[in-house]
Amino acid sequence: MLAEQPIPDERLRLIFVCCHPALAPEVRAALSLKVVCGLSTVRLARAFLVSEPAMLQRITRAKAKIAGAGVPFEIPARAAWPERLGAVLATLEIAYAQAYEDAALAGDAADFATEVLRLSGLLAELVPDDPEVLALATLVRFAEARRPARLDDSGAMVPVSEQDVRQWNARLIAEGAVLLDRAAGLQRTGPYQILAAIHGAHLSRRETGETPWRAIAALYDALLVLRPGAVTAVNRAVAIGASQGPAAGLAALAAVRTDRRLESWLPWQAARAWLCEQAGEAEAARQALDAALALEPPPAERLFLEAARRRLG
């Protein structure tokens, strides 16, 4: 069985090698993304919501520790996989996010979409008894299933709640559902299972015709406990705005601790723009859209934001 064999894929082997437990947890995935995936320091800083100098310092320190401490960078035996698995999953998640944030796959991270789809499936075969491994493979499949519906005829990004469900990939949805059922059967809940459930809730619109925003907001409440942070909180604010009204969404967004790094994060400005527009705060929405457009979004996202800006005059 594949689950009893060594890691059969070169890139996945390298990711396991780079996620060495001797390194600080916040460094393992960053180093793996730098060395194996070739992400620039600028991209890494944006992905981890830290400044570029801070990310450069992390990578530099990691390399110095490797050199100074003689950390043995070798393919780990299966018994050593569990202590590296969290960083491996984080590496795949962030690599996929680089492709997902570009609906048209027009940038230099486009290949990560199919690559992480492949690697997450392989990892699920290698570690079939870990629910978080199965859940990551699920959420990548659920997200990629929507890829055909993510652009309109003009090439602009289409939000998930407005996509044509007939264009969603039924095969990937079915694959993800099987994996998520297997994860649930293992009865050990983790953040990737909640993220997969959020994607699954969006997909339920195929059957019901409506997005279950209250359920999605509740799932984000649970995720915020397991994975606190700005990314979760901003997405939760959007779900609250859609389920309870824009005033509640703006209140949730206002509770997120902000700094210059977060204000330079495109989803933050896009969320603020949407909530302000829904609340009738046109000027604040325009300011947020202008800030978002100044962040040089990918082509499809730029077209979407420009359309929203024109709508506001």
N, C-alpha and C positions, 0 to 999 in steps of 0.2 A: 504494500500500500504506500501511496505517496506520503502519508502522514508519518511513515516510519523511515523515510529516506532523508539524506542531507538536503540542504537548500539547493534546488536544481537550477536556479536562475542567477546569473552573474550580478545583475543590478540588485536583486533582493539580498544576495550574499553580502554585497558591499554595504548595504544599508544596515544589516545586522552588525557588520564589523565596526562601522562608524558609531553605532549606538552603544558604545562601551560603557559599562557601569562605573568605571573609574572617573568619568567625566560628570560634571554637574548636570542634573536633569534638563535644565533649560538650554544647555549647550549641545546635547547629543543630537537632537533633531536638526538644529541649525547647522551643525558641522556636516551631518549627513546630507542635508539639502545643498550645502555648499560644494561638498566634494563629489557626491554621487550624481546629483541633479544639475549641478552647475548654476545654481541660483546666485545672482549677484548680491553683494552686501546690501545694496539699496532695496532690492526685492525682499531680502530676508528681514530687514528692519521694518518694512511695511507690513510683512506678514505677521511679525511678532509684536507689532505696535510699540517699537522702541526706536530710539534715535539711531541714525547711521553710525555715529561714533561709538555708541554703546554696543551695537551689534559687532562692529569691527573689533572692539575690545574683547568681547566674548570669544570670538573666533581665534583671536591672537593668543588669548590665555589658554584656550583649549589646545592649540598647537604647541604652546610652550610646555604645557603639562605632559603632553604626549612625548615630547622630546626629552624633557627633564626626568620624568619618572619611568621612562622606558615602558610605557603602556604597550602590551603585546597586541598588536592589531592583527588578529587572526580569526578565521571563521569559527564561531562558537559551537560547542557541542550542544546537542538538543537540550541537555539538562540546564544549560545556561541561557536558553531562549527567554524564559519568563521574565528575568530581570532586565531584558532589553526590549521586550515586546511593546511596552508603553511608548517608548521613543520611536520604535519602528512604525507604530500606528500613527503617531503624530507626524512623522516624516511623510507618510503617504497622504494623510489628511491635508497637510499644508501644500504638498505638491499638487494635489488635485484642486485645491482652492485657487491656485494660480491660474489654472485653466478655466475653472468654473466662473471666475469673475470676468471672463472675456467671452460673452455669449456667442460671438462670431468666430471664436478661435483664430483671431487675426494676429496674435502676438507670438512671442518666442517661447511661450509656455504651452502652446496648443497641443503638443504631443503628449503632455502629461495626462490629458483626459483619457485617452485609450490605454496609456501605459499603466496608470493607477487602476483603471478598470481591470486590466490583466493581472497586475501584481496583487491586488486585494483578493481576487478570486483564487490565485495560487496560494496566498497565505491562508485563506479559509480552508483549503484542502490540506495544507501542512499542519494547521492547528485547528482541527474541527471541533475541539471541545472548549474553546475560549469564546464566550458570547460576544465580547467586544470585537474580536477579530471578525466574527460573522456579521456583526452589526456594521462595521466599517464597510465591508464588502456590500452590504445591503444599501447603505446610504449613497455610495458611489453609483450603484445600479439605478436606484430611484432617481438620482439627480441626472444621470446621463440619459435616462429614459425620456426626459423632458427636452433634451437637446434639440430635436427636430422642430419643436414649437417655440423656440426661444427668440426667433427673429420674425418680424413682420415683413411685408412685401418691400418696404423701403430699406430693410437691413437694420432697423432699430430693434433694440432689446424689448422683449415682451415680458412683463412681470408674470410670475407663476400663476397668480390668481386670474389672469386674463388670457392665458394660453388656450389654444384649441386642443382639447383633450384627445381628439381623434388622431392627432399627430404623435401622441406619446407612444413610446416603444413598448408594446405589450409583453414582448419576450423578456426584456430587462426587468420590467415590473414583476413578472412572475418569478424570475430568478431571485430577485431581492426578497419577495414575500416568503419564499421557501427558506432562505437563509435567516430571515428575521424570526420565523416560527421556530427554527432550530435554536436560535439564540435565546428566545423566551423559554424554551423547554429546559434550558440549563439553569434557570432561576437565579441568576446573578446579574442584577441590573447595574448598568454603568452608563456613562455619558454618551457613548456612541449608539447605544440602543435607543436612548431618548432622541438623539438627533435623527436616527433612522425612522423612528416613529413620527417625528415632525414631518419628514419628507413623505412618509406614508399617508399622513393626514391630508397633505396637499393633494396627493394622488387619489384620495377617496372622492374627489370631485367628479371623477369619471362615472361613478355610480349615482351620486346624490345630486350632482349639479350645483352644489354649494361648497365653499371652503369652510371647514369647521374651525373658525377662528378662536372660539372660546376654548376648544380642546387644545389647539396649538398654543394658546397663551398659557394654559395650565401645564403643558409639557415644558414650556420655557421656564415656568416657575420651578419645576423639578430640576431642570438642567442648571438653573442658577445656583441651586444648592450643591450640586455635584461639580459644576464647573463655573465658579463665579468669575466675572470679568466683563469687560466692556462689550465684547462681541456678543455674548449671550444677552446682556442687558439691553443693547440696542435692538436686537431682533425681537426680544420680548416686548419692548415698547411699541414696535410696529404691530405686533399681534394684539396687544392691548388696545391700540388705536383702532384696529379693524373690528374688534369684538365689543369694546365698551365705549367707543367714540374717541374723536381726536383729542379732546381735552384730557382724557385719562391717559392717552398715549403720550401726549406732550409732558404730562406730569411724570410719567415713568421715565421718559427720556431726560428730563431735567434732573432726575435723581442719579443719573449716571455721572460719575466723577469725570470731568473733562479736563484735558490739557491740550497743548498745542499738537501733540502727536495724534490724539483722537480727532481733532478738528481737521487734520490732514488725511483722515481716513474716509474714503469715498462713501461707503455705506452709511456712515454717521451723517454726513451732509445730505445724502439722498433721503434718509429716514426723516430727518428734520424738515426737509422741503415738503415731503408728502404729508406729514402730519400737520404742518402749518397751513398747507393748501386746504386740507380737509377741514381745518378749523376756521377757515376764512381769513387767515392772517397772510394776505397776499405779499406784503412787503417782506416779511420774514422768510416766506417761501422763496421769493426771488433772490434774496441774499444767500440763502442756502444753496440754491441752484447755481448761482454765480460762483460760489466757493467750490462746489462740486466740479463744475466745468473747468475751473482753474487747476484742478488736480490731474489734468490730462487723462481722462478716462479712455478705455478702449473704444473703438469706432462705434460698435452697436450701442454701448451705454451712452456715448456722447450724443448720438442721434435721439435716444430716448429722453435724455435730460434737456436737450435743445428744444424738443417738442413741448416738454412741460414748461420750459421758460417762455416759449412763444404763447402758450395758452394763458400764461399769467400776464402777458403784455409787457 
